[in-house]
Amino acid sequence: MKKRILSLLLIFSMIFSFMPMFDGNVYAANSGDEIRVRIEGKTGVLFDDIITITDEESGEDLLRTAIGDEEIDGEVSQYGLLINGLLGETAGESGEGYTTSWGLYVSNGGELKSSGVGISSLQLEGLEELLLHIKAYEPSTYEDLTFIPRLEMTQEGAYTKLTAKKVVTTYDENWNPVTSEEIVDGASLEIEGNIYTTDENGEVKVELEEGNYDVNISKEGKDYPELVRETYEITVEEHNPYEGKEIRVRIEGQNDTLFDDMITVTDEESGEDLLRTAIGDEEIDGEVSQYGLLINGLLGETAGESGEGYTTSWGLYVSNDGMLESSEVGISSLQLEGLEELLLHIKAYEPSTYADLTFIPRLEMIQEGAYTKLTAKKVVTTYDENWNPVISEEMVEGAKLEIEGNIYATDENGEVKVELEEGSYDVYVSKEGKNYPELVRETYEIIVEYSKFDEDDNNYDLWQSENIDVKSNKTWNIVFNMEIMEDSLQDSIMVVDSERNIVTGEVKVDSDNKTVKVMAPQNVYDAGATYTLYIKKEIQSIDGKTLKRSLRMPFTIAE
């Protein structure tokens, strides 16, 4: 019999969150003390108010004062009040793997926890909140399925990281409670009307200004609340919004790179702060004026050299969204928001007009068959009569493009044609003048993707049966019976490989205007590979006549 009573007491403790404990003393709150009483149903709040103590001595007294006897469905036993329903909502619902009950929770010292005693034995001294909440448990083991939440906060630069956890209590072989915390995936955090959902790490990152915020945390399951609904107050203190951000700092001297590294922001707020962190105060030769830091030298290299028609200085450039631009403000006024790269570069200007002689480069790419055409341009800024900037781009002849250790020089059109396999490449652009850099040194990433030939071979008549053992540097001569219009050749003669990639080499018209030469690609055709030469009927003679049909000719390169 004693064993059975003990089992019942344990069951009541797990389900109703209490254990009857009496020591003969009454611990009462003072008259006039205020205690929050909250009742949370299956899907929402049923009651939430502050109750002022008069003569109440227990949690049961407080509940009756808060909602009235008529709103309590329960029975009084030798263990105190056993609650079935509150404010019209009844516990005891059962489903697959769960049963619901009323959980009793208390807050002392600002932290919510399960009550160690039943509501009738719960004393009011030190009590800040009394919470009755629909909860679920596993009916065969009485393990909780609704958990008390915890909320952790860390500041990461401009972002406040919130981590939702749940308090999990298990019992060892001696029935001693073992408490741990586990992350909660899919918890809802409501802040000022905005709802955020935690990820698989239980985390949410939110951008909040300095101040105090209430965070309502919950997780509603299909049949029961998976978390006790609770509100936490967080304080976001003044912080550097850029903390943790990585910014590239690069310093380019007259002839080469002096510094290039990624800097992680801690307490830096301006470009000047970032520069000092990157290279140290001792490596900066300059003076601080009412306009901020004026730089004369960096890392032992000094600007200010003058010659015929030029003077050098340190140019300040910034990259936002991957595009290098001149900074509109000085380094001391430069803010770090959105900044990806800070570049200080020796530049030249014309001393009488202050017109730039060192320009920011731009790189354009077009895929032409097997060739990648790269065009180097420079950004030129002039000013109208009202001193409004007018920006244009001009071709750069003689620019150097370095790709995987190979250096190419642009022609009079600013162009270079390079044969590259499909993939990603870094293109380092520069142009070094006699006395100063004519271009700001910059690296561009290009992605080479060959154009695909997607037309049906059935639309092309077979011109000749397959040619075999063709030389890898073969030039095809196509002879027409009339002089042709060269403009009509654009995309009308193509060489396509077995994977339908267009790999056409240079196509040009001979001096007789009747012969078209189709050159092999610079890297020649692959040994043993099969290609097809396509000739479209859209090719026109100089008097406007076209071919009667489109033609194709397969050929295989000798091993």
C-alpha positions as CSV (number, residue, x, y, z in Angstrom):
1,M,0.0,0.0,0.0
2,K,2.8,2.4,0.8
3,K,4.5,1.6,-2.5
4,R,1.2,2.5,-4.3
5,I,0.8,5.8,-2.6
6,L,4.4,6.7,-3.5
7,S,3.8,6.0,-7.1
8,L,0.6,8.1,-7.1
9,L,2.6,11.0,-5.6
10,L,5.2,10.8,-8.3
11,I,2.6,10.7,-11.0
12,F,0.8,13.7,-9.5
13,S,4.1,15.5,-9.4
14,M,4.9,14.9,-13.0
15,I,1.4,15.7,-14.4
16,F,0.4,18.5,-12.2
17,S,3.9,19.8,-11.4
18,F,3.5,19.7,-7.6
19,M,4.6,17.6,-4.6
20,P,2.6,18.1,-1.4
21,M,4.9,19.6,1.2
22,F,3.8,20.9,4.6
23,D,6.0,22.1,7.3
24,G,3.4,23.7,9.5
25,N,4.4,27.3,8.6
26,V,2.7,29.8,6.4
27,Y,4.9,32.0,4.1
28,A,2.7,34.8,3.0
29,A,3.4,37.7,0.7
30,N,2.9,41.2,2.1
31,S,-0.5,42.8,1.6
32,G,-0.2,45.2,-1.3
33,D,2.4,43.0,-3.1
34,E,1.7,42.5,-6.8
35,I,1.9,39.1,-8.6
36,R,1.3,38.4,-12.2
37,V,-1.2,35.6,-12.9
38,R,-1.2,34.1,-16.4
39,I,-3.3,31.3,-17.9
40,E,-2.2,29.9,-21.3
41,G,-4.6,27.6,-23.2
42,K,-3.8,25.2,-26.0
43,T,-3.6,28.0,-28.6
44,G,-3.4,31.3,-26.8
45,V,-3.7,33.4,-23.7
46,L,-6.8,33.0,-21.6
47,F,-5.9,35.4,-18.8
48,D,-3.0,37.7,-18.0
49,D,-3.2,40.4,-15.2
50,I,-1.5,41.7,-12.2
51,I,-3.1,40.8,-8.9
52,T,-2.6,42.8,-5.7
53,I,-2.4,40.7,-2.6
54,T,-4.9,41.3,0.2
55,D,-5.4,38.2,2.3
56,E,-4.3,35.4,-0.1
57,E,-1.8,32.9,1.3
58,S,-1.4,30.3,-1.5
59,G,-1.3,29.9,-5.2
60,E,-4.8,28.5,-5.0
61,D,-6.1,31.6,-3.2
62,L,-4.4,33.8,-5.8
63,L,-6.0,31.9,-8.7
64,R,-9.4,32.1,-7.2
65,T,-9.0,35.8,-6.7
66,A,-7.8,36.3,-10.2
67,I,-10.5,34.4,-12.2
68,G,-13.2,33.5,-9.6
69,D,-14.3,30.1,-8.3
70,E,-16.8,29.6,-11.1
71,E,-14.1,29.6,-13.7
72,I,-12.2,26.7,-12.1
73,D,-13.2,23.1,-12.9
74,G,-11.5,20.9,-10.4
75,E,-11.7,19.0,-7.2
76,V,-10.1,19.3,-3.8
77,S,-8.4,16.2,-2.6
78,Q,-6.0,15.4,0.3
79,Y,-3.3,16.7,-2.0
80,G,-4.9,20.0,-2.6
81,L,-6.8,21.4,-5.7
82,L,-6.6,19.2,-8.8
83,I,-7.4,21.2,-11.8
84,N,-9.3,19.9,-14.9
85,G,-10.4,23.1,-16.6
86,L,-9.9,26.8,-16.4
87,L,-12.0,29.6,-18.1
88,G,-13.8,27.0,-20.1
89,E,-10.8,25.1,-21.4
90,T,-10.3,21.6,-20.3
91,A,-7.1,19.5,-20.2
92,G,-6.9,15.7,-20.6
93,E,-7.0,15.5,-24.4
94,S,-5.2,12.4,-25.6
95,G,-3.8,11.4,-29.0
96,E,-1.0,9.3,-30.5
97,G,1.8,9.5,-28.0
98,Y,0.5,12.4,-25.9
99,T,-1.9,13.5,-23.2
100,T,-2.5,17.1,-22.1
101,S,-2.7,18.5,-18.5
102,W,-2.4,21.8,-16.8
103,G,1.3,22.6,-16.0
104,L,2.1,24.8,-13.0
105,Y,5.0,27.2,-13.4
106,V,6.4,30.0,-11.3
107,S,8.8,32.9,-11.7
108,N,11.1,33.9,-8.9
109,G,14.1,36.1,-9.8
110,G,12.8,36.6,-13.3
111,E,13.3,33.0,-14.5
112,L,10.4,30.7,-15.3
113,K,10.5,27.2,-13.9
114,S,8.3,24.3,-13.0
115,S,6.7,24.5,-9.6
116,G,8.1,22.0,-7.0
117,V,4.7,21.9,-5.2
118,G,1.0,21.8,-6.1
119,I,-1.0,25.0,-6.4
120,S,-2.6,24.6,-3.0
121,S,0.8,24.3,-1.3
122,L,2.5,27.1,-3.3
123,Q,3.4,29.9,-1.0
124,L,3.4,33.5,-2.3
125,E,6.5,34.8,-0.6
126,G,9.0,36.0,-3.4
127,L,6.6,35.0,-6.1
128,E,6.6,37.2,-9.2
129,E,4.4,35.2,-11.6
130,L,2.0,32.3,-11.3
131,L,1.5,30.5,-14.7
132,L,-1.0,27.7,-15.5
133,H,-0.3,26.5,-19.1
134,I,-1.7,23.6,-21.2
135,K,1.2,21.1,-21.6
136,A,1.6,17.6,-23.0
137,Y,3.4,14.5,-21.7
138,E,4.0,11.0,-22.9
139,P,1.4,8.9,-21.1
140,S,3.5,5.8,-20.6
141,T,6.6,7.5,-19.3
142,Y,5.1,10.8,-18.1
143,E,8.0,12.6,-19.9
144,D,7.3,16.2,-20.8
145,L,6.5,17.1,-24.4
146,T,6.1,20.8,-23.6
147,F,9.2,22.5,-22.4
148,I,10.2,25.8,-20.7
149,P,12.2,27.9,-23.2
150,R,15.4,29.8,-22.7
151,L,16.7,32.6,-24.8
152,E,20.3,33.6,-25.3
153,M,21.6,36.7,-27.0
154,T,25.0,37.7,-28.5
155,Q,25.9,40.8,-30.5
156,E,27.6,40.2,-33.8
157,G,28.4,43.6,-35.3
158,A,25.1,45.0,-36.7
159,Y,23.2,41.8,-35.9
160,T,21.7,40.5,-32.7
161,K,21.9,36.7,-32.6
162,L,19.1,35.1,-30.6
163,T,19.3,31.4,-29.7
164,A,16.2,29.5,-28.6
165,K,16.7,26.5,-26.2
166,K,14.4,24.3,-24.1
167,V,14.9,23.0,-20.6
168,V,14.9,19.2,-20.6
169,T,14.6,17.3,-17.3
170,T,15.4,13.6,-17.1
171,Y,16.0,11.4,-14.0
172,D,18.9,9.2,-13.0
173,E,18.6,5.7,-11.5
174,N,17.9,7.3,-8.1
175,W,15.2,9.6,-9.4
176,N,17.4,12.6,-9.1
177,P,16.5,15.2,-11.7
178,V,19.1,15.9,-14.4
179,T,18.5,19.2,-16.2
180,S,20.0,20.2,-19.6
181,E,19.3,22.6,-22.4
182,E,18.7,21.7,-26.0
183,I,18.4,24.0,-29.1
184,V,15.0,24.5,-30.6
185,D,14.6,24.4,-34.4
186,G,11.5,26.2,-35.7
187,A,10.7,28.3,-32.6
188,S,8.8,31.6,-33.3
189,L,10.4,34.8,-32.0
190,E,8.2,37.9,-32.2
191,I,9.9,41.3,-31.9
192,E,7.8,44.5,-32.3
193,G,5.3,42.6,-34.5
194,N,7.9,40.9,-36.7
195,I,8.1,37.1,-36.4
196,Y,11.3,35.2,-37.0
197,T,11.8,31.5,-37.1
198,T,14.9,29.8,-35.6
199,D,17.1,27.7,-37.9
200,E,18.5,24.2,-37.3
201,N,20.9,25.7,-34.8
202,G,18.1,27.3,-32.9
203,E,19.3,30.7,-34.1
204,V,17.9,33.9,-35.6
205,K,20.0,37.0,-36.6
206,V,18.1,40.3,-36.4
207,E,19.3,43.8,-37.1
208,L,18.1,45.9,-34.1
209,E,19.0,49.4,-33.1
210,E,20.2,50.2,-29.6
211,G,17.4,49.8,-27.0
212,N,15.2,47.4,-25.0
213,Y,13.0,44.8,-26.7
214,D,10.4,42.2,-25.7
215,V,10.9,38.9,-27.4
216,N,7.8,36.6,-27.3
217,I,8.9,33.0,-27.8
218,S,6.7,30.1,-28.7
219,K,6.4,26.9,-30.7
220,E,3.0,25.6,-31.5
221,G,2.8,21.9,-32.4
222,K,0.0,20.2,-34.2
223,D,-1.8,19.0,-31.1
224,Y,-0.2,20.9,-28.2
225,P,2.3,23.7,-27.5
226,E,5.8,22.4,-27.8
227,L,7.2,25.4,-25.8
228,V,5.7,27.2,-22.8
229,R,4.9,30.7,-24.2
230,E,7.2,33.2,-22.6
231,T,8.5,36.8,-23.0
232,Y,12.1,37.8,-22.6
233,E,13.4,41.3,-22.4
234,I,16.7,41.9,-24.2
235,T,18.9,45.0,-24.2
236,V,20.8,45.9,-27.4
237,E,23.6,48.1,-26.3
238,E,25.5,50.6,-28.3
239,H,27.8,48.7,-30.7
240,N,29.9,49.0,-33.8
241,P,27.5,47.9,-36.5
242,Y,30.4,46.7,-38.7
243,E,32.1,44.5,-36.1
244,G,33.1,41.1,-37.6
245,K,32.9,42.4,-41.1
246,E,35.8,41.6,-43.4
247,I,37.1,44.4,-45.6
248,R,40.0,44.2,-48.1
249,V,42.6,46.8,-47.7
250,R,45.0,47.3,-50.6
251,I,47.9,49.8,-51.1
252,E,49.4,50.2,-54.6
253,G,52.6,52.1,-55.0
254,Q,54.0,53.6,-58.2
255,N,55.4,50.3,-59.4
256,D,53.8,47.5,-57.4
257,T,51.6,46.3,-54.5
258,L,52.7,47.5,-51.0
259,F,49.9,45.9,-49.0
260,D,47.0,43.6,-49.7
261,D,45.1,41.8,-46.9
262,M,41.6,41.2,-45.4
263,I,41.0,43.2,-42.2
264,T,38.3,42.1,-39.7
265,V,36.5,45.1,-38.2
266,T,36.5,45.3,-34.4
267,D,36.0,48.9,-33.2
268,E,36.9,50.7,-36.4
269,E,34.3,53.2,-37.7
270,S,36.0,55.0,-40.6
271,G,38.4,54.4,-43.5
272,E,41.2,56.1,-41.5
273,D,40.6,53.7,-38.6
274,L,40.7,50.8,-41.0
275,L,44.0,52.0,-42.5
276,R,45.6,52.4,-39.1
277,T,44.6,48.9,-38.1
278,A,45.9,47.5,-41.3
279,I,49.4,48.9,-41.5
280,G,49.9,50.7,-38.1
281,D,50.3,54.4,-37.3
282,E,54.0,54.3,-37.8
283,E,53.7,53.4,-41.5
284,I,51.5,56.5,-42.2
285,D,53.2,59.8,-43.1
286,G,50.5,62.5,-43.0
287,E,48.9,65.2,-41.0
288,V,45.5,65.6,-39.5
289,S,43.7,68.8,-40.7
290,Q,40.2,70.2,-40.4
291,Y,39.4,68.0,-43.4
292,G,40.7,64.8,-41.8
293,L,43.9,62.8,-42.5
294,L,46.0,64.1,-45.4
295,I,48.3,61.4,-46.6
296,N,51.8,62.1,-47.9
297,G,53.4,58.6,-47.6
298,L,52.5,55.0,-46.9
299,L,54.8,52.1,-46.1
300,G,57.8,54.2,-47.0
301,E,56.6,55.4,-50.4
302,T,55.8,59.1,-50.8
303,A,53.6,60.9,-53.3
304,G,54.1,64.4,-54.6
305,E,56.5,63.7,-57.4
306,S,56.3,66.2,-60.2
307,G,57.4,66.1,-63.8
308,E,56.4,67.6,-67.2
309,G,52.6,67.8,-67.1
310,Y,52.0,65.6,-64.0
311,T,52.1,65.4,-60.2
312,T,51.4,62.3,-58.2
313,S,49.2,61.9,-55.1
314,W,47.5,59.1,-53.2
315,G,44.2,58.3,-54.8
316,L,41.4,56.9,-52.6
317,Y,39.2,54.2,-54.2
318,V,36.4,52.0,-52.8
319,S,34.6,48.9,-53.9
320,N,30.9,48.4,-53.2
321,D,29.1,45.6,-54.9
322,G,32.3,44.5,-56.7
323,M,32.8,47.8,-58.6
324,L,35.8,50.0,-58.0
325,E,35.1,53.7,-57.8
326,S,36.7,56.9,-56.7
327,S,35.7,57.8,-53.1
328,E,33.6,60.9,-52.9
329,V,34.8,61.7,-49.4
330,G,38.2,61.7,-47.6
331,I,39.5,58.7,-45.8
332,S,38.6,60.1,-42.4
333,S,35.0,60.7,-43.4
334,L,34.7,57.3,-45.2
335,Q,32.1,55.1,-43.5
336,L,32.4,51.3,-43.5
337,E,28.8,50.5,-44.4
338,G,28.7,48.3,-47.5
339,L,32.4,48.7,-48.0
340,E,34.1,45.7,-49.6
341,E,37.5,47.1,-50.4
342,L,39.6,50.2,-49.4
343,L,42.3,51.0,-52.0
344,L,45.0,53.7,-51.8
345,H,46.8,53.9,-55.1
346,I,49.5,56.2,-56.4
347,K,47.9,58.3,-59.2
348,A,48.8,61.2,-61.3
349,Y,47.0,64.4,-62.3
350,E,47.6,67.4,-64.5
351,P,48.7,70.2,-62.0
352,S,47.0,73.1,-63.8
353,T,43.6,71.5,-64.4
354,Y,43.7,68.7,-61.8
355,A,42.5,66.4,-64.5
356,D,43.2,62.7,-63.8
357,L,46.0,61.0,-65.6
358,T,45.5,57.7,-63.8
359,F,42.1,56.0,-64.5
360,I,39.9,53.3,-63.1
361,P,39.8,50.4,-65.6
362,R,36.8,48.4,-66.8
363,L,36.8,45.1,-68.5
364,E,34.2,43.8,-70.9
365,M,34.0,40.2,-72.2
366,I,32.3,38.6,-75.3
367,Q,32.6,35.0,-76.3
368,E,33.2,34.5,-80.0
369,G,33.3,30.8,-80.8
370,A,36.5,29.4,-79.2
371,Y,37.7,32.9,-78.5
372,T,37.1,35.1,-75.5
373,K,37.3,38.8,-76.5
374,L,38.3,41.1,-73.7
375,T,38.0,44.9,-74.1
376,A,39.9,47.2,-71.7
377,K,38.3,50.6,-71.1
378,K,39.0,53.5,-68.7
379,V,36.5,55.6,-66.7
380,V,36.9,59.3,-67.7
381,T,35.3,62.0,-65.6
382,T,34.9,65.5,-66.9
383,Y,32.8,68.4,-65.7
384,D,30.3,70.6,-67.4
385,E,30.0,74.4,-67.0
386,N,28.1,73.9,-63.7
387,W,30.8,71.5,-62.4
388,N,28.5,68.6,-62.7
389,P,30.5,65.4,-63.3
390,V,30.1,63.8,-66.8
391,I,31.4,60.2,-66.8
392,S,32.3,58.2,-70.0
393,E,34.4,55.2,-70.9
394,E,37.2,55.1,-73.5
395,M,39.1,52.3,-75.1
396,V,42.6,51.6,-73.7
397,E,45.4,50.7,-76.1
398,G,48.4,48.9,-74.7
399,A,46.7,47.8,-71.4
400,K,48.2,44.6,-70.0
401,L,45.9,41.7,-69.2
402,E,47.5,38.9,-67.2
403,I,45.7,35.5,-67.2
404,E,47.2,32.5,-65.4
405,G,50.7,34.0,-65.9
406,N,50.3,34.9,-69.5
407,I,50.3,38.6,-70.5
408,Y,48.4,40.0,-73.4
409,A,48.4,43.6,-74.6
410,T,45.3,45.3,-76.0
411,D,45.3,46.6,-79.6
412,E,44.2,50.0,-80.9
413,N,40.6,49.0,-80.2
414,G,41.4,48.1,-76.6
415,E,40.8,44.4,-77.5
416,V,42.5,41.1,-76.9
417,K,41.3,37.7,-78.2
418,V,42.3,34.8,-76.0
419,E,41.5,31.1,-76.4
420,L,40.4,29.8,-73.0
421,E,38.8,26.6,-71.9
422,E,35.5,26.9,-70.1
423,G,35.9,27.9,-66.4
424,S,36.6,30.9,-64.1
425,Y,39.6,33.1,-64.6
426,D,41.2,36.1,-62.8
427,V,42.2,38.9,-65.2
428,Y,44.8,41.4,-63.8
429,V,44.5,44.7,-65.6
430,S,47.2,47.3,-65.6
431,K,49.0,49.9,-67.7
432,E,52.3,51.3,-66.4
433,G,53.4,54.6,-67.8
434,K,56.9,56.0,-67.8
435,N,56.4,58.1,-64.7
436,Y,53.2,56.9,-63.2
437,P,50.5,54.2,-63.5
438,E,48.1,55.1,-66.3
439,L,45.5,52.6,-65.0
440,V,44.6,51.7,-61.4
441,R,45.7,48.1,-61.0
442,E,42.6,45.9,-60.7
443,T,41.6,42.2,-61.0
444,Y,38.4,41.1,-62.7
445,E,36.9,37.6,-62.6
446,I,35.5,36.3,-65.8
447,I,33.5,33.1,-66.5
448,V,34.1,31.5,-69.9
449,E,31.2,29.5,-71.2
450,Y,31.1,28.4,-74.8
451,S,28.1,29.2,-77.0
452,K,26.1,26.1,-77.9
453,F,24.9,25.2,-81.4
454,D,21.3,24.2,-80.8
455,E,20.0,23.9,-84.4
456,D,18.8,20.7,-85.9
457,D,21.2,19.0,-88.4
458,N,18.2,18.0,-90.5
459,N,18.0,21.7,-91.5
460,Y,21.4,21.4,-93.1
461,D,22.2,19.4,-96.3
462,L,25.3,17.2,-96.1
463,W,27.8,19.0,-98.3
464,Q,30.5,16.4,-98.3
465,S,30.9,13.0,-96.7
466,E,33.1,13.1,-93.6
467,N,36.7,14.2,-94.1
468,I,39.2,12.2,-92.1
469,D,42.8,12.7,-91.0
470,V,42.5,16.4,-91.3
471,K,45.4,18.4,-90.0
472,S,45.0,20.0,-86.6
473,N,45.8,23.5,-87.9
474,K,43.6,23.1,-91.0
475,T,42.3,26.3,-92.7
476,W,39.1,25.7,-94.7
477,N,38.7,27.6,-98.0
478,I,35.1,28.1,-99.0
479,V,34.8,29.4,-102.6
480,F,31.6,31.1,-103.8
481,N,30.7,31.8,-107.4
482,M,29.9,35.4,-106.7
483,E,31.5,38.2,-104.6
484,I,29.9,38.1,-101.1
485,M,28.9,40.7,-98.6
486,E,31.3,40.3,-95.7
487,D,28.7,41.5,-93.1
488,S,26.5,38.6,-93.9
489,L,29.2,36.1,-92.6
490,Q,28.5,37.1,-89.0
491,D,27.3,33.9,-87.2
492,S,26.7,32.3,-90.7
493,I,29.8,30.1,-90.8
494,M,30.6,28.1,-87.7
495,V,32.7,25.1,-86.5
496,V,31.0,23.0,-83.8
497,D,32.6,20.2,-81.7
498,S,31.0,16.9,-80.7
499,E,29.5,18.5,-77.6
500,R,27.8,21.2,-79.7
501,N,30.2,23.9,-78.5
502,I,30.8,26.6,-81.1
503,V,34.6,26.7,-81.5
504,T,35.0,28.7,-84.7
505,G,38.4,30.3,-85.3
506,E,38.9,33.5,-87.3
507,V,36.7,33.9,-90.4
508,K,37.9,36.3,-93.1
509,V,37.3,37.1,-96.7
510,D,40.1,36.7,-99.2
511,S,41.1,39.5,-101.6
512,D,39.0,38.1,-104.4
513,N,35.8,38.6,-102.3
514,K,34.7,35.1,-103.3
515,T,36.9,33.0,-101.0
516,V,36.2,32.7,-97.2
517,K,38.9,31.3,-95.0
518,V,37.9,29.5,-91.8
519,M,41.0,29.4,-89.7
520,A,41.7,26.8,-87.0
521,P,41.5,28.0,-83.4
522,Q,44.7,29.3,-81.9
523,N,45.1,26.2,-79.8
524,V,44.3,24.1,-83.0
525,Y,41.8,21.3,-83.2
526,D,42.1,18.3,-80.8
527,A,43.7,15.2,-82.3
528,G,41.2,12.5,-83.0
529,A,38.2,14.8,-82.3
530,T,35.2,15.2,-84.7
531,Y,33.9,18.6,-85.7
532,T,31.3,19.9,-88.1
533,L,31.5,23.0,-90.4
534,Y,28.1,24.7,-90.8
535,I,27.3,27.2,-93.6
536,K,24.0,29.0,-93.4
537,K,22.0,30.0,-96.5
538,E,21.7,33.5,-95.1
539,I,25.1,34.4,-96.6
540,Q,24.5,37.1,-99.3
541,S,26.3,38.1,-102.5
542,I,26.9,41.8,-103.1
543,D,23.8,42.0,-105.2
544,G,21.6,40.5,-102.5
545,K,21.4,36.9,-103.6
546,T,21.5,34.1,-101.0
547,L,22.4,30.4,-101.0
548,K,19.6,27.9,-101.9
549,R,20.2,25.8,-98.9
550,S,22.2,25.5,-95.6
551,L,25.1,23.0,-95.6
552,R,27.2,21.0,-93.2
553,M,30.4,19.1,-93.4
554,P,31.8,16.8,-90.7
555,F,35.5,16.3,-90.3
556,T,37.8,14.3,-88.0
557,I,41.3,15.5,-87.0
558,A,44.2,13.1,-87.4
559,E,45.6,11.3,-84.4
